[in-house]
Amino acid sequence: GSTVGSNLQCNTCKKTYSGTQTHLDLVASSGSKQYDESMPLATELFRTPVVSFLYERGWRQNFVFGGFPGPEKEFDMAKNYLKRVLGGKIVDASCGSGMFTRLFAKSGLFSQVIALDYSENMLRQCYEFIEQEENFPKEKVTLVRADISRLPFESSSIDAVHAGAALHCWPSPSTAVAEISRVLRPGGVFVATTYIVDGPFTFLPFVNTFRQNMMGIAGSYFAVSERELEDLCRTCGLVGFTCMRNGPFVMISARKRSS
């Protein structure tokens, strides 16, 4: 739906959030004039105009070297996990330039698609790509700037959350997945793709130390096993974990327990 000139007020805290020409800005610092803060390096990288512009113009295509099948194939794989929630409301979390947002919207499989990202420039690219497409169902799509660790949705209000090639970029995957679990309806589905970096040396103590240091410096997370990702989902309240792998690439799925 349209967000141009829109203002929203939180019913709880009464804070007013504003909308730009391209998206609703629902981060905690929305509307601030002087205050600003930076996120970890991995997050800030995707906020730059250059990376936002290049994401669908060469950047994402390189993911094939990590075993990613490509957007259309990944979309088909995700649909298999999302069958139980077709017709509902889906959030494309860390949507980037909207590659999967557009596929979800054009498929007609969901009543509403929420494109969510922390990067203002990614959302602008998403908006531009949507504007360029003929006969695109714009009324089904809402662009939202928000923090994955502070989702601006009521508890148990979302049918599905998709996160394509994003989990490894989140500053705190556990906080993010816990938030996703909170906003999912009972029976709602979480589908994500990421990398697994495993091998003969991953059991060595220094590997985990190195990984923790990387998370602290760059804000990037990488899993070393499928069991680790399953444990992440389980501890955040999700059940029915499944995964498919192709080299480092993995697509995982889990759901919120039904009432």
C-alpha positions in Angstrom: 0.0 0.0 0.0 1.0 3.6 -0.3 3.2 5.1 2.4 3.6 8.6 0.9 3.2 11.2 3.6 1.8 8.7 6.0 2.2 9.1 9.8 1.6 6.3 12.3 1.2 6.6 16.0 2.0 3.8 18.4 -1.0 3.0 20.6 1.2 2.1 23.5 3.9 4.8 23.7 2.2 7.4 21.5 5.3 8.0 19.5 4.7 9.1 15.9 6.5 7.5 13.1 6.8 9.1 9.7 6.6 7.9 6.1 8.9 9.0 3.2 8.0 8.8 -0.4 9.3 5.3 -0.6 8.7 3.7 2.9 7.5 3.9 6.4 10.3 4.5 8.9 9.6 2.5 12.0 13.0 2.3 13.7 13.3 3.6 17.2 15.2 6.7 16.1 12.7 7.6 13.5 12.1 11.4 13.4 15.3 12.3 15.3 17.0 15.5 14.1 20.3 15.5 15.9 20.7 12.0 17.3 22.2 9.3 15.1 23.8 5.9 15.7 25.7 3.4 13.7 25.2 -0.3 13.4 27.8 -3.1 13.1 29.9 -3.0 9.9 27.9 -5.7 8.1 24.7 -3.7 8.6 26.2 -0.3 7.7 27.7 -1.8 4.5 24.2 -2.5 3.1 23.1 1.0 4.0 25.5 2.5 1.5 24.1 3.7 -1.9 26.8 1.8 -3.8 26.0 -1.6 -2.3 22.3 -1.0 -2.6 22.6 -0.1 -6.2 24.9 -3.1 -7.0 23.0 -5.7 -5.1 20.9 -6.9 -8.1 23.5 -5.7 -10.6 26.2 -8.3 -9.8 26.5 -8.6 -6.1 23.7 -11.2 -5.5 24.7 -13.2 -8.6 28.0 -14.0 -7.0 26.2 -16.1 -4.3 26.1 -18.9 -6.8 29.7 -19.7 -5.8 28.4 -20.3 -2.3 25.9 -22.9 -3.5 22.9 -20.5 -3.7 20.6 -21.8 -6.5 19.5 -18.4 -7.6 16.4 -16.3 -6.7 13.8 -18.1 -8.8 14.9 -21.6 -7.6 15.2 -20.3 -4.0 11.7 -18.9 -4.3 10.3 -22.2 -5.5 12.0 -24.0 -2.6 10.6 -21.5 -0.1 7.1 -22.0 -1.5 7.2 -25.7 -0.5 7.7 -24.6 3.2 5.0 -21.9 3.0 2.1 -24.0 1.7 0.3 -24.1 5.1 0.2 -20.2 5.3 -0.8 -19.4 1.7 -3.2 -16.5 1.5 -1.8 -14.9 4.6 0.5 -12.0 5.4 4.2 -12.4 4.8 7.2 -10.3 5.9 10.2 -10.4 3.6 12.7 -9.6 6.3 16.0 -7.9 5.3 14.4 -7.6 1.9 17.3 -5.7 0.3 16.4 -4.4 -3.1 13.2 -6.4 -3.0 14.1 -9.4 -5.2 11.9 -11.8 -3.2 9.4 -9.2 -2.3 8.5 -8.8 -6.0 8.3 -12.6 -6.5 6.0 -13.0 -3.5 3.8 -10.2 -4.6 3.5 -11.3 -8.3 2.8 -14.9 -7.3 -0.5 -13.9 -5.8 0.0 -16.4 -3.0 -0.2 -13.9 -0.2 -2.7 -11.2 0.7 0.0 -8.8 1.8 3.7 -8.6 1.4 5.7 -6.4 3.8 9.2 -5.6 2.5 11.3 -4.9 5.6 14.9 -3.7 5.8 17.1 -1.5 8.0 18.7 0.2 5.0 17.0 3.3 3.6 18.9 2.9 0.3 17.9 -0.7 -0.1 14.3 0.3 0.4 14.6 3.1 -2.2 16.0 0.5 -4.7 13.1 -1.8 -3.8 10.7 1.0 -4.5 12.4 1.9 -7.9 12.3 -1.7 -9.1 8.6 -2.0 -8.2 7.9 1.3 -10.0 9.6 -0.1 -13.1 7.5 -3.2 -13.4 4.3 -3.1 -15.4 1.1 -4.4 -13.9 2.7 -4.9 -10.6 0.3 -5.4 -7.7 1.5 -2.4 -5.7 -1.6 -2.5 -3.4 -0.3 -5.7 -1.9 3.2 -4.4 -0.9 4.2 -2.1 2.0 7.8 -1.0 2.4 8.9 -0.7 6.0 12.2 0.4 7.5 12.7 -1.5 10.8 15.2 -3.2 13.0 15.0 -7.0 12.7 15.6 -7.1 16.5 12.6 -4.8 17.1 9.9 -5.7 14.7 7.0 -3.2 14.6 4.2 -5.7 14.6 1.8 -7.0 17.1 2.4 -10.4 18.6 0.9 -13.3 16.7 -0.1 -11.1 13.7 2.1 -12.4 10.9 1.6 -15.7 8.9 5.1 -16.1 7.5 8.6 -14.5 7.7 11.1 -15.0 4.9 14.7 -14.0 5.2 16.8 -14.6 2.1 20.6 -14.5 2.5 20.2 -12.4 5.6 20.5 -14.3 8.9 24.4 -14.2 8.7 24.2 -10.4 8.5 22.0 -9.9 11.6 23.9 -8.4 14.6 22.1 -10.8 17.0 20.4 -13.7 15.2 18.9 -15.0 18.5 17.2 -11.7 19.3 16.0 -11.5 15.7 14.6 -15.0 15.6 13.0 -14.5 19.0 11.3 -11.4 17.6 10.2 -13.4 14.5 8.8 -16.1 16.8 6.9 -13.4 18.7 5.2 -11.9 15.7 4.3 -15.2 14.0 0.8 -16.5 14.5 0.5 -20.0 16.0 1.4 -22.3 13.1 3.2 -19.4 11.3 6.3 -20.3 9.3 9.9 -18.9 9.3 12.0 -19.6 6.2 15.5 -18.4 5.7 18.6 -19.0 3.7 22.2 -18.6 4.9 25.7 -20.1 4.9 27.1 -23.0 7.0 30.8 -22.9 7.3 31.7 -26.4 8.4 34.7 -28.7 7.8 37.4 -30.7 9.6 38.6 -27.8 11.8 35.3 -26.4 13.1 35.6 -28.4 16.3 38.8 -26.7 17.3 38.5 -24.1 20.1 40.2 -21.2 18.3 37.6 -21.4 15.5 34.8 -20.5 17.8 36.9 -17.7 19.4 37.6 -16.4 15.9 33.9 -16.5 15.0 32.9 -14.6 18.2 35.5 -12.0 17.4 34.2 -11.6 13.9 30.7 -11.1 15.3 31.9 -8.5 17.7 33.8 -6.5 15.0 31.8 -6.9 11.8 28.4 -8.0 13.2 28.5 -11.0 10.9 27.4 -14.5 12.1 28.2 -17.8 10.5 26.9 -21.2 11.6 29.2 -24.2 11.8 26.5 -26.9 11.7 22.9 -27.6 10.9 22.4 -28.5 14.6 23.4 -25.0 15.6 20.7 -23.5 13.4 18.2 -26.0 14.8 19.2 -25.1 18.3 18.8 -21.4 17.5 15.2 -21.9 16.3 14.3 -24.2 19.2 15.6 -21.8 21.9 13.6 -19.0 20.3 10.3 -20.9 20.5 10.1 -22.5 17.0 9.5 -26.2 16.2 9.5 -28.5 13.2 13.0 -27.5 12.0 14.0 -28.7 8.6 16.8 -27.8 6.3 18.1 -28.4 2.7 21.8 -27.9 1.8 23.9 -27.4 -1.3 27.5 -26.9 -0.2 27.7 -23.9 2.2 24.1 -22.9 1.2 21.3 -23.9 3.5 17.6 -23.2 3.5 16.0 -23.7 6.9 12.4 -23.7 8.0 10.6 -23.8 11.3 7.2 -22.9 12.6 5.6 -21.4 15.7 3.9 -24.0 17.8 0.1 -24.2 17.1 -2.1 -23.3 20.1 
